[in-house]
């Protein structure tokens, strides 16, 4: 828009072509630093949100504990079995209800579904980021709760 008005001024001889070019150059150079500053502000905001989430996790008293008699896991082959697994992040709000499946050792498996269908929850239960409400998750036939968290 500015260039259009500048071009009209050049045609009316109220502005030289060189002045229009220099003005356009300066105007273009002014936008990049402003854009960069805006990106820095967005990055800073995102970093603050990430920091808050990490702090909440670090300050939270972990609810998952080793069971009495839990031992370090031996070398595992990787056969994973979900046996009637029930889980909910909050009481009375189940995310998984009676989930049963097996994944053979060395088998590649994809979890596919809509957002909120439980894919990330299933993955988070295997390393015991959360404990089950009911059922069992077994690796090589042993309940994962028999292993220490470490």
KEMIKE-963030 format. One record per residue: y, x, z of N, C-alpha, C, O, CB in turn; residue in one letter. Coordinates in steps of 0.1 Angstrom, whole numbers, padded with zeros to 4 digits, always signed. Atoms other than C-alpha are relative to their C-alpha. Glycine has a CB too. Layout:
// residues N
YXZYXZYXZYXZYXZa ...
END
This chain:
// residues 150
-0012+0008+0000+0000+0000+0000+0012+0009+0000+0022+0006-0007+0000-0009+0012x -0012-0009-0001+0024+0028+0010+0002+0007-0014+0013+0009-0018-0002+0010+0011x -0001-0007+0013+0016+0046-0023+0006-0009-0011+0013-0004-0019-0014+0006-0004x -0006+0009+0010+0024+0015-0043+0015-0001+0001+0022+0000-0009-0007-0014+0002x -0014+0000-0002+0058+0013-0027+0007+0013-0004+0018+0013-0010+0004-0004+0015x -0005-0013+0004+0063+0050-0032+0000+0002-0015+0010+0008-0020-0009+0011+0006x +0000-0001+0015+0053+0048-0069+0012-0008-0005+0018-0004-0015-0013-0006-0005x -0012+0008+0004+0080+0020-0073+0013+0008+0002+0022+0008-0006+0000-0013+0007x -0012-0008-0003+0106+0043-0056+0001+0011-0010+0012+0015-0014-0001+0005+0014x -0001-0011+0010+0097+0072-0080+0004-0006-0013+0013+0001-0020-0014+0006-0001x -0004+0006+0013+0101+0049-0110+0015-0004+0000+0021-0004-0010-0009-0013-0003x -0014+0003-0001+0135+0038-0097+0009+0012+0003+0021+0011+0004+0002-0010+0011x -0006-0013-0002+0144+0075-0092+0007+0000+0014+0017+0007+0016+0011+0002-0010x -0005-0001-0014+0151+0069-0054-0009+0009+0008-0006+0012+0020+0001-0014+0006x +0009-0009-0007+0122+0092-0045-0006+0009-0011-0010+0005-0021-0011-0007+0008x +0006-0009+0010+0109+0123-0063-0015-0001+0001-0020-0004+0012+0005+0015+0002x +0014+0000+0000+0073+0126-0073-0006+0009+0010-0016+0007+0016-0005+0003-0015x +0004-0010-0010+0069+0157-0052+0000-0005+0014-0009-0003+0022+0008+0013-0001x -0002+0006-0014+0082+0139-0021-0011-0010+0003-0016-0011+0014+0014-0006+0002x +0010+0010-0002+0057+0111-0027-0014+0007+0003-0021+0002+0011-0001-0009-0013x +0013-0008-0002+0028+0136-0030-0001+0006+0014-0011+0005+0020-0002+0011-0011x +0000-0007-0013+0038+0155+0001-0001-0011+0011-0009-0009+0021+0013+0008+0002x +0001+0011-0009+0042+0122+0020-0014-0005+0001-0019-0008+0012+0010-0011-0003x +0014+0005+0001+0008+0110+0009-0009+0010+0007-0019+0007+0014-0005-0003-0014x +0008-0011-0006-0007+0144+0019+0001+0000+0015-0009+0000+0022+0004+0014-0005x -0002+0001-0014+0009+0142+0054-0007-0012+0006-0012-0011+0017+0015+0001+0003x +0006+0013-0005-0002+0106+0058-0015+0001+0001-0021-0003+0011+0004-0011-0009x +0015-0002+0000-0038+0115+0049-0004+0009+0011-0014+0007+0018-0005+0005-0013x +0003-0010-0010-0038+0145+0073+0002-0006+0014-0004-0002+0024+0008+0012-0001x -0003+0007-0013-0025+0122+0101-0012-0008+0005-0015-0010+0016+0013-0008+0000x +0011+0009-0003-0055+0098+0099-0012+0007+0006-0019+0002+0015-0004-0008-0012x +0012-0007-0004-0083+0124+0104+0001+0003+0015-0009+0000+0022-0002+0013-0008x +0000-0003-0015-0072+0136+0139+0000-0013+0008-0006-0013+0019+0013+0008+0003x +0000+0013-0008-0066+0100+0150-0015-0006+0000-0019-0010+0010+0009-0010-0007x +0013+0004+0000-0101+0091+0138-0009+0009+0009-0018+0003+0016-0006+0001-0015x +0008-0009-0009-0116+0122+0156+0003-0004+0014-0007-0004+0022+0004+0014-0003x -0003+0004-0014-0098+0112+0188-0007-0013+0004-0012-0014+0015+0016-0001+0002x +0007+0013-0002-0112+0077+0185-0015+0002+0002-0021-0004+0011+0002-0010-0011x +0014-0003-0002-0147+0091+0181-0003+0007+0013-0013+0004+0020-0005+0010-0012x +0002-0006-0013-0143+0113+0212+0000-0010+0011-0008-0009+0020+0011+0011+0002x -0001+0011-0010-0133+0083+0232-0013-0008+0000-0018-0011+0011+0012-0009-0003x +0012+0008+0000-0164+0064+0220-0012+0009+0006-0020+0004+0013-0004-0003-0015x +0010-0008-0006-0186+0094+0228+0001+0001+0015-0010+0001+0022+0001+0014-0006x -0002-0001-0014-0171+0098+0262-0005-0013+0007-0012-0013+0018+0015+0002+0004x +0004+0012-0005-0177+0061+0269-0015-0001+0001-0021-0006+0011+0006-0012-0007x +0014+0000+0001-0213+0064+0258-0006+0009+0010-0017+0006+0017-0005+0003-0014x +0005-0010-0010-0218+0095+0280+0001-0006+0014-0008-0004+0022+0007+0013-0001x -0002+0005-0014-0204+0077+0311-0011-0011+0002-0017-0011+0013+0014-0007+0001x +0011+0011-0002-0229+0047+0305-0013+0007+0002-0021+0003+0011+0000-0009-0012x +0013-0007-0002-0258+0072+0301-0001+0006+0014-0011+0006+0020-0001+0010-0011x -0001-0007-0013-0247+0091+0332-0003-0011+0011-0011-0008+0021+0013+0006+0003x +0002+0011-0011-0246+0058+0353-0015-0004+0000-0020-0006+0011+0009-0012-0003x +0014+0004+0000-0281+0049+0341-0009+0010+0006-0018+0007+0014-0005-0003-0014x +0008-0011-0005-0296+0083+0349+0002+0001+0015-0007+0003+0023+0004+0013-0006x -0002+0000-0015-0279+0082+0384-0007-0011+0007-0012-0008+0018+0015-0001+0002x +0008+0011-0006-0294+0048+0391-0014+0004+0002-0020+0001+0012+0002-0013-0008x +0014-0004-0001-0328+0061+0383-0003+0011+0010-0012+0010+0018-0005+0005-0014x +0002-0011-0009-0324+0093+0403+0002-0005+0014-0005+0000+0023+0010+0011-0003x -0002+0005-0014-0311+0074+0434-0010-0010+0004-0011-0012+0016+0014-0005+0001x +0009+0011-0004-0337+0047+0433-0012+0006+0007-0018+0016+0002-0005-0008-0013x +0012-0004-0007-0365+0051+0457-0012-0005-0008-0014-0017-0010-0001-0006+0015x +0011+0004+0009-0396+0051+0435-0010-0008+0007-0015-0005+0018-0006+0013-0006x +0010+0010-0006-0419+0022+0442-0014+0004-0003-0023+0001+0005+0003-0014-0006x +0014-0004+0004-0449+0038+0425-0004+0012+0009+0004+0022+0010-0001+0004-0015x +0004-0010-0009-0468+0059+0450-0015+0004-0003-0022-0004-0009+0001-0004+0015x +0014-0004+0001-0501+0079+0450-0008-0008+0010-0004-0010+0021-0001+0015+0002x +0010+0006-0009-0530+0060+0465-0007+0010+0008-0008+0021+0004-0010-0009-0008x +0008-0009-0009-0549+0075+0494-0012+0005-0008-0019-0003-0014-0004-0007+0013x +0012-0005+0007-0575+0098+0479+0002+0003-0014-0007+0007-0021-0012-0009+0002x -0003-0003+0014-0558+0102+0446-0001+0015-0003+0002+0023+0006+0014-0005-0004x +0002-0014+0003-0566+0134+0428+0007+0003-0013+0010-0006-0021-0015+0003-0002x -0006-0004+0013-0551+0154+0399-0010-0004-0011-0022-0004-0009+0002+0016+0000x +0008+0004+0011-0563+0142+0366-0007+0012-0006-0001+0022-0008+0008-0007-0011x +0007-0011+0006-0590+0163+0350+0004+0000-0015+0012-0008-0019-0016-0002+0001x -0003+0000+0014-0587+0173+0313-0005-0014-0006-0017-0017-0004-0006+0012-0008x +0004+0014+0005-0587+0139+0295-0002+0001-0015+0004+0008-0023+0012-0010+0003x +0002+0002+0015-0601+0129+0261+0009-0010-0006+0013-0008-0018-0015-0004-0002x -0010+0009+0004-0578+0100+0258-0004-0014-0004+0004-0021-0010+0006+0006-0012x +0004+0014+0003-0598+0068+0255+0007-0009+0010+0006-0008+0022-0016-0002+0002x -0008+0008-0009-0574+0042+0269-0004-0015-0001-0007-0020-0011+0015+0001-0004x +0005+0014-0001-0584+0007+0281+0009-0007+0009+0012-0004+0021-0015+0000+0005x -0007+0010-0008-0562-0021+0293-0010-0011+0003-0015-0018-0006+0013-0005-0007x +0010+0010-0004-0584-0045+0313+0007-0011+0008+0010-0010+0020-0011+0006+0008x -0006+0012-0006-0568-0079+0320+0013+0004+0008+0014+0001+0020-0009-0007+0009x -0012-0005-0006-0534-0063+0328+0011-0011+0001+0014-0017-0009+0006+0012-0008x -0011+0009-0003-0507-0084+0344+0011+0008+0006+0009+0017+0014-0004-0012+0010x -0012-0008-0005-0472-0070+0350+0013-0008-0003+0014-0015-0013+0001+0014-0007x -0013+0005+0001-0437-0082+0356+0010+0009+0007+0007+0014+0018+0001-0015+0005x -0010-0008-0007-0405-0063+0364+0005-0007+0012+0010+0000+0022+0012+0003-0010x -0005+0008-0011-0395-0091+0387-0011-0010+0004-0019-0015-0005+0013-0007-0003x +0009+0010-0004-0416-0115+0408+0002-0013-0008+0013-0017-0010+0000-0002+0015x -0001+0013+0007-0424-0147+0389+0005+0001-0014+0008-0010-0020+0008-0010+0008x -0005-0001+0014-0413-0133+0356-0010+0010-0007-0007+0021-0010+0014+0006-0001x +0010-0009+0007-0445-0119+0339+0005+0005-0014+0010-0003-0022-0013-0007+0000x -0002-0006+0014-0440-0096+0309-0013+0001-0007-0014-0002-0019+0007+0013+0001x +0013-0001+0006-0477-0090+0303-0009-0009+0009-0009-0009+0021-0005+0014+0000x +0009+0010-0007-0503-0117+0312-0014+0002-0006-0017-0003-0017+0005-0014-0001x +0014-0001+0004-0540-0107+0309-0002+0008-0013-0011+0005-0021-0006-0013-0002x +0001-0008+0012-0535-0080+0282-0013+0008+0001-0015+0016+0011+0012+0009-0002x +0013-0007+0001-0569-0065+0272-0001+0006-0014+0000-0001-0024-0012-0009+0003x +0002-0007+0013-0574-0038+0245-0005+0014+0003-0004+0018+0014+0012+0000-0009x +0004-0014-0001-0589-0004+0239+0005+0008-0011+0006+0003-0023-0016+0001+0001x -0004-0009+0010-0577+0026+0220-0009+0012+0002-0009+0019+0012+0015+0004+0001x +0009-0011-0001-0603+0052+0212+0007+0014+0000+0018+0015-0004-0009+0000-0012x -0006-0013-0001-0597+0089+0219+0003+0005-0014-0006+0004-0023-0010+0010+0008x -0004-0005+0013-0579+0105+0190+0004-0011-0010+0008-0007-0022-0011+0008-0006x -0004+0011+0009-0572+0071+0174+0015-0002+0000+0021-0001+0010-0007-0013+0004x -0014+0003+0001-0537+0064+0161+0002-0015+0000-0005-0022-0007+0006+0006-0013x -0002+0014-0001-0524+0030+0171+0015-0003+0000+0023+0005+0005-0006-0005+0014x -0014+0004+0000-0492+0012+0165+0002-0013+0007-0006-0023+0006+0005-0002-0015x -0003+0012-0006-0477-0014+0187+0012-0007-0007+0023-0001-0008+0004+0002+0016x -0010+0006+0009-0457-0039+0166+0003-0014+0006-0006-0021+0011-0005-0001-0014x -0004+0014-0005-0438-0070+0177+0015-0001+0002+0023+0009+0000-0006-0002+0014x -0015+0003-0001-0404-0086+0183+0005+0008+0012-0002+0012+0021+0002-0015+0001x -0007-0005-0012-0379-0072+0208-0003-0008+0012-0003-0021+0011+0015+0001-0003x +0003+0007-0013-0389-0081+0243-0015-0005+0000-0019-0012+0010+0008-0012+0001x +0014+0004+0000-0426-0086+0234-0009+0008+0009-0021+0005+0011-0005+0000-0014x +0008-0007-0010-0438-0059+0258-0005+0014-0005-0013+0021+0002-0012-0007+0004x +0005-0013+0005-0443-0028+0236+0004+0012+0009-0005+0020+0012+0006+0002-0014x -0005-0011-0009-0422-0004+0257-0006-0001+0014-0010+0009+0020+0015+0000+0001x +0007+0002-0013-0437-0019+0289-0014+0005-0001-0018+0012+0009+0000-0015+0003x +0014-0005+0001-0472-0012+0277+0000+0016+0000-0008+0022+0007-0007-0005-0013x +0000-0014+0001-0463+0024+0269+0005+0006+0014+0000+0016+0018+0010+0005-0011x -0005-0005-0013-0444+0028+0303-0011-0002+0011-0010+0005+0021+0012-0008+0004x +0010+0002-0010-0475+0016+0322-0010+0011+0000-0016+0014+0011-0007-0013-0001x +0010-0011+0001-0498+0044+0310+0003+0012+0009-0005+0016+0017-0002+0004-0014x -0003-0011-0009-0479+0072+0328+0004-0004+0014+0008+0004+0022+0011+0009-0006x -0003+0006-0013-0474+0049+0358+0015+0001+0004+0018+0004+0015-0008+0006+0010x -0014+0002-0004-0436+0045+0356+0001-0012+0008+0010-0013+0016+0009-0001-0013x +0001+0013-0008-0445+0011+0371-0015-0002+0003-0024+0003-0004+0006-0012-0008x +0013+0004-0004-0475-0002+0389-0003-0014-0005+0006-0022-0005-0003+0002+0015x +0004+0014+0005-0495-0032+0377+0000-0010+0011+0000-0007+0023-0014+0001-0006x +0001+0011-0010-0495-0065+0394-0015-0004+0001-0019-0007+0012+0008-0013-0005x +0015+0002-0001-0532-0070+0385-0006+0006-0012+0000+0009-0022-0003-0016+0000x +0008-0006+0011-0559-0057+0363-0001+0015+0001+0002+0021+0012+0006-0003-0014x +0002-0015+0000-0566-0020+0354+0004+0006-0013+0001+0000-0024-0014+0003+0005x -0001-0009+0012-0556+0007+0330-0008+0012+0002-0007+0018+0013+0016+0004-0003x +0010-0011-0002-0583+0032+0325+0002+0011-0012+0004+0007-0023-0014-0005+0000x +0000-0011+0010-0583+0066+0307-0014+0007+0002-0017+0011+0013+0012+0010+0002x +0014-0006-0001-0618+0079+0299-0008-0007+0011-0016+0000+0017+0001+0015+0002x +0008+0008-0009-0632+0051+0321+0005+0001+0014-0001-0006+0023-0014+0005-0001x -0005-0001-0014-0612+0060+0352+0013-0006+0002+0022-0004-0007+0001+0015+0005x -0012+0007-0003-0585+0039+0367+0011+0010+0002+0010+0019+0010-0001-0010+0013x -0011-0010-0001-0551+0057+0363+0005+0001+0014+0012+0011+0018+0011-0004-0010x -0005-0001-0014-0543+0048+0399-0008+0009+0009-0004+0013+0020+0000-0014+0006x +0008-0010-0007-0570+0072+0410+0005+0014-0002+0001+0023+0005-0015-0001-0004x -0006-0014+0003-0549+0101+0396+0013+0000+0008+0020-0010+0010+0002+0002-0015x -0013-0002-0005-0519+0115+0413+0011-0002-0010+0008+0000-0022+0002+0014+0007x -0011+0002+0010-0485+0108+0397+0003+0013-0007+0007+0013-0019+0012-0005+0007x -0002-0013+0005-0481+0145+0392-0008+0003-0012-0007+0013-0019-0001+0011+0010x 
END
